Amino acid sequence: MKHIVCALLMGMASALVPVGAQTSAAPEAAATPAAAPAMAGVQSQNIFQIKPDASADPQYADQTNGERAKVQPGNNAPMWRQVGQGVTGYSSLPKTQAPEAGNLIQPMVQYPGARVTNAGEGWRQVRNRWIIPYGAALLGLVLLALAIFYFTKGPMGHEHPDSGRRIERFTPFERAAHWANAGAFIALAISGIVMAFGKFFLLPVIGSTLFGWLAYALKNVHNFMGPLFAVSLLVIIVTFVKDNIANRADFVWLGKGGGMLGRGDHQLPSHRFNAGEKGLFWWGITIPGIFVVATGLVLDKLIPGFGDMRGDMQIANMIHATLAIWMMALICGHIYLGTVGTRGAYKAMKTGYVSEGWAKEHHALWHDDVQAGKIPRQRSASQPAAAAATTPSAGLPAQG
């Protein structure tokens, strides 16, 4: 019985072998193992085809990508080394249209606050590690300080009843220039804050879709309001520069902190603008404003010859963001003092006029010049309306 079962199994095995294999190939197959059939498709690199000692060649480090491929196929290290070093390759695009078309990675630089790395990574480090976190901290500290100052000292100055004798502090042209510049700056500040910091405080609240549309809309607002700010800034500088030149009284004002740090609300004598207002004009508006406008024009590619290279855009962006945050921090203080921080200050910019009592309290030297006739009480062209506004009530003496 055992022999019968073995015979059946051998017969079944022979039945599974192809007919051609049962002829003359059988003895040869029995002598040597069958060769593996060829695999179709792309073959990976065979490690035995690569020369493991190719790096011993003295010219190994200087090989081109083609030379390296002869000894180590698939090793593209020379090409990527050149890419990482900022080597510009061939491009069919003209240099005038695409000066960096053949350049994938920028050369190595070291921006302030960043390690030595390629320019793109250096810009990213400066922005994300310095400008964004420390800029947000500066704005937050300024708002906190103003809140503490308001709740501890309250508004400065006194209420001065309108006696009928008023002094024109700002002409209609000056107020129009101020409000145009202020409106443009506020629009730029809000849109800039959303674009720079919005992903931290706004994105988690409204979601990515709405935030994306909002950021896109504010980016266009930012771009269109920039030229208005530039023009109005020039008008502001030309209009107010003559009254913002430092004099001896300003150093006295600075030496005593403007009288704001001590007890009470005594105001030190000053001319039309005190030393604090002059400092804001130069260091919070004029000087940083010029650089912010110039870098903004570079970022918008509105200055011929600038903004075509990535390095120009990165440097312009870092300067633009840093000085814009600086301006926002200082102008927050200006907005505070011009509204709730000083009684009667907002009315001066709204109507253009202040009472004699207000002028004497806050700008005594300017008030004295007006009283002495050195500065006209009425400077705008609307003399009839102004005369009616500055004439004392009938039968009543003028009061300061």
C-alpha positions in Angstrom: 0.0 0.0 0.0 2.8 2.3 0.8 4.4 1.8 -2.6 1.1 2.7 -4.3 0.8 6.0 -2.5 4.3 7.1 -3.4 3.7 6.3 -7.0 0.6 8.4 -7.1 2.3 11.4 -5.5 5.2 11.2 -8.0 2.7 11.1 -10.9 0.9 14.2 -9.6 4.2 16.1 -9.4 5.2 15.1 -12.9 1.8 16.3 -14.2 2.5 19.8 -12.8 5.8 20.2 -14.8 5.4 21.8 -18.3 5.7 19.5 -21.2 8.8 21.1 -22.6 10.5 20.7 -19.3 10.1 16.9 -19.3 12.4 16.4 -22.3 16.1 17.1 -22.7 16.2 20.0 -20.2 15.5 17.7 -17.3 19.0 16.3 -16.8 20.5 19.8 -17.2 18.1 21.3 -14.7 19.0 18.5 -12.3 22.6 19.4 -12.5 22.4 23.2 -12.0 19.7 25.4 -10.3 17.3 27.3 -12.5 18.3 31.0 -13.2 16.0 33.6 -11.7 13.7 35.2 -14.3 14.5 38.9 -15.3 12.4 41.5 -13.4 10.6 44.1 -15.4 10.6 47.9 -14.5 13.2 50.3 -13.0 16.0 48.6 -11.1 17.6 50.2 -8.1 21.3 50.9 -7.9 23.4 47.9 -7.2 25.7 48.5 -4.3 28.4 46.4 -5.9 28.5 48.7 -8.9 29.5 51.7 -6.8 33.2 52.0 -6.0 33.4 52.3 -2.2 36.9 53.8 -2.4 36.0 56.5 -4.9 36.4 59.2 -2.2 40.1 58.3 -2.0 40.7 60.1 -5.3 42.5 63.5 -4.6 40.1 65.2 -7.0 37.0 63.7 -5.4 35.8 67.0 -3.7 36.3 68.9 -7.0 34.4 66.6 -9.2 31.6 67.8 -11.3 28.2 66.1 -11.1 29.0 64.2 -14.4 32.4 63.1 -13.1 30.9 61.9 -9.8 28.2 59.9 -11.7 31.0 57.8 -13.4 32.3 56.5 -10.2 29.2 56.7 -8.0 26.1 56.6 -10.1 23.2 58.4 -8.4 25.4 60.5 -6.2 24.4 64.1 -6.9 26.3 65.7 -4.1 28.3 68.1 -6.3 25.1 69.6 -7.7 23.4 70.0 -4.4 26.5 71.5 -2.8 26.5 74.2 -5.5 22.8 74.8 -5.0 23.4 75.2 -1.2 26.2 77.6 -1.8 24.0 79.9 -3.9 25.6 79.1 -7.3 23.4 80.4 -10.1 22.7 77.8 -12.8 21.6 78.3 -16.4 18.3 79.9 -17.2 16.8 80.9 -20.5 15.0 83.8 -18.9 16.6 87.2 -19.4 18.3 88.8 -16.4 16.2 91.9 -16.7 13.0 89.9 -16.1 14.2 87.2 -13.7 17.7 88.0 -12.2 17.5 85.0 -9.8 15.8 82.5 -12.1 18.7 80.1 -12.0 19.3 80.5 -8.2 17.4 78.1 -5.9 19.1 78.8 -2.5 20.5 82.2 -1.6 24.2 82.6 -0.4 25.3 82.5 3.2 24.8 85.6 5.3 24.5 86.5 9.0 21.6 88.9 9.8 21.5 90.5 13.3 20.1 88.0 15.7 20.5 85.0 13.4 23.3 82.5 12.9 25.3 82.1 9.7 23.0 80.5 7.2 21.5 81.1 3.8 19.7 84.4 3.4 16.3 83.0 3.2 16.6 81.0 6.5 18.3 84.0 8.1 15.4 86.2 7.3 13.0 83.6 8.7 14.9 83.4 11.9 15.0 87.2 12.4 11.3 87.6 11.7 10.0 84.6 13.8 12.5 84.8 16.7 12.9 88.6 17.1 10.5 90.9 15.3 7.3 89.0 15.9 7.7 88.0 19.6 9.5 91.1 20.8 7.3 93.4 18.7 4.2 92.0 20.2 5.7 92.3 23.7 6.6 96.0 23.1 3.0 96.8 22.0 1.6 94.9 24.9 3.8 96.7 27.4 3.0 100.1 26.0 -0.7 99.5 26.2 -0.3 98.1 29.8 1.8 101.2 30.8 -0.8 103.6 29.4 -3.6 101.8 31.2 -1.7 101.9 34.5 -0.9 105.6 34.0 -4.5 106.5 33.3 -5.9 104.6 36.3 -3.3 106.0 38.7 -3.0 109.6 37.5 -6.1 110.1 35.4 -6.4 112.8 32.7 -3.9 115.7 32.9 -4.9 119.3 33.0 -8.0 121.2 34.1 -11.3 122.0 32.6 -11.3 125.5 31.1 -14.7 127.1 30.4 -15.0 128.8 27.1 -14.8 132.5 27.8 -15.2 133.5 24.1 -11.5 134.4 23.6 -10.0 131.4 21.8 -6.7 130.8 20.0 -6.5 129.0 16.8 -4.1 126.1 17.5 -4.5 124.3 14.2 -5.7 125.6 10.8 -8.2 123.7 8.7 -5.3 122.7 6.4 -3.2 121.4 9.3 -6.2 119.4 10.7 -7.0 117.9 7.3 -3.3 116.8 6.9 -3.3 115.4 10.4 -6.5 113.4 10.0 -5.5 112.1 6.5 -2.2 110.9 7.9 -3.8 109.5 11.0 -6.5 107.6 9.1 -4.0 106.1 6.7 -1.7 105.1 9.6 -4.5 103.5 11.6 -5.5 101.5 8.5 -1.9 100.4 7.9 -1.5 99.5 11.6 -4.6 97.4 11.9 -3.9 95.5 8.6 -0.2 95.1 9.5 -1.0 93.7 13.0 -3.5 91.2 11.5 -1.0 90.0 8.9 1.9 89.8 11.4 0.2 88.6 14.6 -3.3 87.5 13.5 -2.5 83.8 13.3 -1.8 83.8 17.0 -4.9 85.6 18.3 -7.4 85.7 15.5 -7.0 82.5 13.5 -8.0 80.2 16.4 -11.2 82.3 16.9 -12.5 82.7 13.4 -11.0 79.8 11.6 -8.6 79.5 8.7 -11.1 80.2 5.9 -12.4 83.5 7.2 -9.0 84.5 8.4 -7.5 83.8 5.0 -10.1 86.0 3.3 -9.6 88.7 6.0 -5.8 88.7 5.6 -6.1 88.9 1.9 -8.5 91.8 2.0 -6.3 93.7 4.6 -3.2 93.0 2.5 -4.9 95.0 -0.4 -5.9 97.7 2.1 -2.3 97.9 3.3 -1.0 98.3 -0.3 -3.5 100.9 -1.3 -3.3 103.0 1.9 0.5 103.1 1.8 0.7 105.8 -0.9 -1.8 108.0 0.9 0.3 107.7 4.1 3.4 108.6 2.1 1.9 111.7 0.6 0.2 112.8 3.9 3.5 112.2 5.8 5.3 114.5 3.4 2.7 117.2 4.0 2.9 116.7 7.8 6.7 117.1 7.8 6.6 120.2 5.6 3.8 121.8 7.6 5.0 121.2 11.2 8.8 121.1 10.9 9.2 124.8 11.7 7.5 124.5 15.1 9.4 121.3 16.0 12.9 122.7 16.2 14.5 122.2 19.6 15.2 125.2 21.9 16.4 125.8 25.4 12.9 125.4 27.0 12.8 121.8 25.6 15.8 120.8 27.6 14.3 122.1 30.8 11.1 120.3 30.0 13.0 117.0 29.4 15.1 117.4 32.6 11.9 117.5 34.7 10.0 114.9 32.7 7.5 117.4 31.5 6.0 117.6 35.0 4.1 114.4 34.4 6.1 112.2 36.8 5.6 114.1 40.0 2.6 114.6 42.1 -0.2 116.7 40.7 -0.6 117.7 37.1 1.7 120.8 36.8 2.7 121.5 33.2 6.1 123.0 32.4 6.2 126.0 30.1 6.7 125.2 26.4 6.2 126.7 23.0 3.5 125.5 20.5 4.8 122.0 20.9 6.7 120.7 24.0 9.8 118.5 23.9 7.7 115.3 24.1 5.7 116.3 21.0 8.9 117.3 19.2 10.5 114.0 20.0 7.5 112.2 18.6 7.6 114.3 15.5 11.2 113.4 14.8 11.7 109.9 16.3 8.2 108.6 16.1 7.0 110.0 12.8 9.5 111.7 10.5 12.6 109.6 10.6 11.1 106.1 11.0 8.2 107.2 8.7 10.6 108.0 5.8 12.2 104.5 6.1 8.9 102.8 6.5 7.6 104.5 3.3 10.8 103.8 1.4 10.9 100.1 2.3 7.2 99.8 1.6 7.7 101.1 -1.9 10.5 98.5 -2.3 8.2 95.7 -1.1 5.6 96.9 -3.6 8.2 97.0 -6.4 7.5 100.7 -7.1 11.2 101.8 -7.0 13.0 100.9 -10.2 16.1 98.8 -9.5 15.0 97.7 -6.1 12.9 94.7 -5.1 13.9 92.4 -7.9 16.2 90.4 -5.7 15.1 88.3 -2.8 17.8 89.8 -0.5 16.5 93.3 -1.2 13.0 92.2 -0.3 14.1 90.4 2.9 16.1 93.4 4.2 13.3 95.8 3.3 10.8 93.6 5.1 12.9 93.5 8.3 13.4 97.2 8.4 9.8 97.9 7.5 8.4 95.6 10.2 10.8 96.8 12.9 10.2 100.5 12.4 6.5 100.1 11.9 6.1 98.4 15.3 8.3 101.2 16.8 6.0 103.8 15.3 2.9 102.1 16.5 4.3 101.9 20.1 5.1 105.6 20.2 1.9 106.7 18.4 -0.2 104.7 21.0 1.2 107.2 23.5 0.4 110.1 21.2 -3.2 108.9 20.7 -3.6 108.5 24.5 -2.4 112.0 25.3 -4.4 113.5 22.5 -7.7 112.0 23.6 -8.4 110.7 27.1 -4.9 111.5 28.6 -5.1 115.3 28.4 -8.3 117.3 28.9 -9.1 119.5 25.9 -6.4 118.1 23.6 -8.8 116.3 21.3 -11.0 119.3 21.0 -8.0 121.3 19.7 -7.5 119.0 16.8 -11.3 118.6 16.2 -12.2 122.2 16.1 -8.8 123.8 15.7 -9.3 126.2 18.7 -8.3 126.2 22.4 -9.2 128.5 25.2 -6.7 130.9 26.5 -6.7 129.1 29.8 -5.8 125.8 28.1 -3.0 127.4 26.1 -1.6 129.1 29.2 -1.7 125.8 31.2 -0.2 123.5 28.6 1.9 125.8 26.4 2.6 128.9 28.4 5.4 130.2 26.2 3.3 129.9 23.1 0.4 131.6 24.9 2.8 134.5 25.8 3.9 134.9 22.2 0.3 135.0 21.1 -0.5 137.6 23.7 2.5 139.7 22.7 1.4 139.6 19.0 4.4 137.6 17.9 2.1 134.8 16.7 -1.3 135.6 15.2 -4.3 134.5 17.3 -6.0 133.6 14.0 -3.8 132.0 11.3 -6.4 130.6 8.9 -8.0 132.5 6.1 -11.5 132.3 7.5 -11.3 135.6 9.3 -15.0 136.5 9.6 -16.0 133.2 11.3 -13.0 133.4 13.5 -13.7 137.0 14.5 -17.1 136.0 15.7 -15.7 133.0 17.6 -13.0 135.1 19.4 -15.1 138.2 20.3 -16.1 138.3 24.0 -19.8 138.3 24.8 -21.4 141.7 24.9 -21.0 143.5 28.2 -18.8 140.8 29.6 -15.0 141.2 30.2 -12.7 138.8 28.5 -11.5 136.0 30.8 -8.5 133.7 30.4 
